[in-house]
Every structure is written in structure tokens, then in C-alpha cells.
Amino acid sequence: MVKQNKNNQIKDEWVIRLIDASTDVVNGYEKYLLDEIDYTDLAHLMLELKEVLPKGCTEDESENEKD
């Protein structure tokens, strides 16, 4: 029972991180469209989101699997 709770806690923490990173990217994109941030700031936010995504969800990792 304890292991199941720990797995749920880890999953919940990941979901929270994913939502936070996604929200940051959406807000950053809005600011980019309004010329409040530049493309490098937006790229930084997107890289942070990419780090949260599970393996296999990014183009770089998909290309590596083909080799």
C-alpha cells in the first residue's frame, strides 16, 4: 500500500510540474506576441517544458530511436 501511495505522489508531483511548465510557456508565448519578451526568453521556457516531458515525446529522442 505504501508503494502505491508513493507512486501516486510522484505522479502528482510530475503532473504539477508539467502544468506549471506548460502554463509558463503559454504565458511566455503571449508575452512574445506582445513583444514583451524576445525569442530567446521563449526558447528558454520551451526548453524547461521539454525537460518535464517523458522520454519519447520530443523529436530529438524519436530520431535517436531510429538509429
N, C-alpha and C positions, 0 to 999 in steps of 0.2 A: 504494500500500500504506500509506503514512504517513497519508493522509487517512482511510482506513478505521479505522485504529487510533485516530486522534483522535476520530472519530465514536463508536467503541465506548467510549472513555474518557469522553466527555461523557455518553453514555447511562448508563454505570455510575455516574457521579457523581450523575446525576439520580435513578437508582433508589435509591441510598444515601440521598439527601436525602428522597425520598418515604417510604422505610421509617422513617427517623428521625422525620419529622414525624407519620407515622401512629402509630407507637409512642407518641410523646408524647401524642397525642390519646387513645388508648386508656387509657394510664396516668392521664391527667388526668381522663377520664370516671370511672374507678374511684375516684379521689380525690374527685371531685364527689359521687358516690353515697354515699361515706363521710363527707361533709361536711368534708373536709379542705381543699378549695378552693371558692371560690364561682363563680357562673356567669360572671362577667367573666373570671376566670382561664381557664376552659374555653373561652370565646369567643375569647380571645387565641390559645390553642393551635390552635383550629379555623381561625382566620384565617391562621395560619402554614402550616397544611396546604393551605389554599386557594391560597396563593401558589405552592406547589410544583406543583399540578395543572396539566396542559396546558390551553391555551385551549380553550373549548368544553365543559369538564367542569363548569362552575359555572352555576348558574341565572341569575345576572346576565348572563353573556356570552350565554347562549342567548336571553334576552329581547331583548338588543340586536340579535341577528341577525335577529329577526322584523321589526324596523322598516325 
